[in-house]
Amino acid sequence: MKRFTIQDYHILKPYIDISDYHEYNSNIATMLMWDFQYHVYYEVFEHFALVYTQEEGDVIEWLPPYCAPQYRHEALAKMKEYSIQLNTPFVFHSLNKEFKDWIIKHYPLQF
């Protein structure tokens, strides 16, 4: 995963746009504004982008995957894989209601 900077705006923005979350933390300005405290990391794949934040010495916390809904399962599998590799709990933050409901429907009692 790579530390997010303003120079990466054009890389991440299309994925954020297609995910259509309309949530405070799901925009470039907020990611940059709070990066001093919640360091933002990202990686882009063919169908999705993954983003997590991490305060100094704390566990990572995933933002919802940035992708079209049909790629969410693939993105979540990669997020779980990263969490195992990084030896950290699989934790989300900044979920909107639509994504939370989707998680409950497709992954009951797993989160």
N, C-alpha and C positions, 0 to 999 in steps of 0.2 A: 504494500500500500504506500502511496505517495502523499506527502504533506500538501494540502491544498493551498494555492496562492491565487492571487488575482490573474496571473498569467494563464491559469488553468480554466478560467471562466468559460471560454469557447468550447472546451472539451466536455465539461459537466453539464452545461446549460441545456443542451438538447434532451438529455436523459431526464432532467428535472421537469422540463416542459411536458414530455410525453407521460410522465407519471401522474401529473395533474392532481397533486395532493392538496394544494391550497392550505398549507400548514406553515406556521411562523418559521420553523427551522428548515423548511424545505425551499430555501431560496439562497442565492449567492450572497446577497448583502448581509444576511444574518450569519451565515457561515464565516464570512470575513470579519464581521464586527466582533464576534465572540471568540475568534480563534486564539486570542491572547490567553484565554482561560481554558476553553474547551478545544484543544488542538484538533483540527479537522484533517482526516486522512481519507483518501479515495482511491478507487481503482475502477477502470472502465473495461468492460467485456463486450462481446459482440452485441448482446441483447439487453444489457443492463449496466448500471453503475452502482457501486457499493460505496457507502460513506459511513465512517464512524467517527466519534469524538472521544477524546480521552483527556481528562484532567491529569495533571502531574501526579504520578504514582497511583492512579485509580484504574479500575477496570475499563475496558472499552465499552462503549454503548453505541449500538447500531441505529442509524436512521433507517426508515423503511427503504427498501430497494427502489432505485429510480429506474422504472421500466414500464412497459405496457403490461396490463394484468396477466396476459398469457405467459409472461416470462418470470412471474413471481416465484413459482416453485423452484425453478432453476437458480434464481438469485438467492433464495433462502438456503438452498443446499450449499451454495458457495459460502454464504455467511457462516453457516454451521461449521463448515470445513475450516474456515479461518479461525473461528473461535476455539476449535480443538487445537489447531496448530499453535495458536498464541496462548494456549492454556488459560483461557478466560471464560467466564460464564457467558452464555448467549443472551445478551440483554438488549432490549429495544428502548428507544425513547422517541418522543415527538410523533406518536402515531395519531393520525386523524381517525375519525369514527369509521369511515369506509374501510380503511386498511385493517383496523382492529377487528371489525366484523368479519372481514375476509379471513384473517388469521384464525379466529374462533371457529369459523365454518370448516376450513381446510386442515387445521391442526388442533383439533379439540384437545384440551387438557395438556398441551405441550408447552405452553407459555404461561 
